[in-house]
Each structure stands twice: as structure tokens, then as C-alpha cells.
């Protein structure tokens, strides 16, 4: 089983960012000024799946399911999108 799958299993069905952070013994971090056109998250790197989910209709204002990215597993909540 890959490391990402193990992390996803450990996270379970977390419904809040706080619950996910607690389950993974991780910190909640904010990423500002993400652009759909380049798929890069500042201080994280190229994470096209995560950025794509952030800009999708299903990602608006809800806690995401675990997203297996290039550098780890992400759970996100999009707070605001502007043009």
C-alpha cells in the first residue's frame, strides 16, 4: 500500500480541517493567491489536482475529501475565489 493511501485511510472521513489535522498530527496552513492557470501552491509546489479541486464547483465552501497530490495528501476548503 502506498504512503498516500495509508494517510488517506488514517484520515478517514474527516468533516472539518481541524479533525483532519488532528488525525494526521499536522498543522492547518493557509494558501493565498493560488492561480488556476499554473497549478502551483506557494511553499508546496506543483499540485494540479489540489488546485483544480479548489476551483471546482464541488470544492466551494466545503471540506474536500483527501486528495492524493505529488507531495502528500491534502484536505482543503476553498474560502474565496476572485477574478
N, C-alpha and C positions, 0 to 999 in steps of 0.2 A: 504494500500500500504506500502510495507516495506521501510525502510530508504534508502537502497541501490537503490531501484527503483526510489525513489524520487530524489536522487542525480543524477542518470543516466538521468532522464528526464530533470533536471536542466542543465546538461552539454550539452544536445542537440547533435549536430553533429560537435563538435569542431574539427577543422582540424589541429590545432597546439597545442603544450603543453601550450604555453602562453595563448591561448584562453580558454583552459580548466581550467587552474589555475585561470584566471580572473573570469570565470563563477562560479567557486566553492569557490572563495575567499581563495585559497590555494597557497602554495609555490611549485615550481618545485624542486624536490630533485633528486639527482643522486645516483644510487646504483651500486657500483663496485663489481667485483669478485663474481658474482652470479654463483652458480653451478647448473646445471640441475639435478644432482644426489640427491640433498637434498631438493630442493624447498623452501629454506629459503632465505628471503631478509633481509640483515643486517639492524638492527634497526626497522624492521617492523614485522618480524615473518614468520610463515609458510603460504606461498601464492602460492600453487602449480599451480593454473590456470594462475596466472600472470607470473610465471617463465616459464611455458610451452609455453605461447604465445611468450615470449621473444626469445625462442629458435626455434620457428616455422618458416617456410618459409614465411608465411604471415606477420610475425612480423618484418622482416628485413628492417630496414631503414624507416619505415612508422610509423605514429602515430596510435596507436591502437584505436579501439572503446572502450568505457568504459567496464572495466572488473570488475564484482562484485566478490570481494575476501572475505576472512574471516574477515579482519579488516577494510574494507571500499571498495571504488570504486577506481580503478586505471586506468590511461591512461598512456601508456608507449611508448617509442621509443627506440628500440634497436640500439645502435651505432656500436657495435663491438662484434664479437664472436671469441674466440680463443681456440685452443685445449690445 
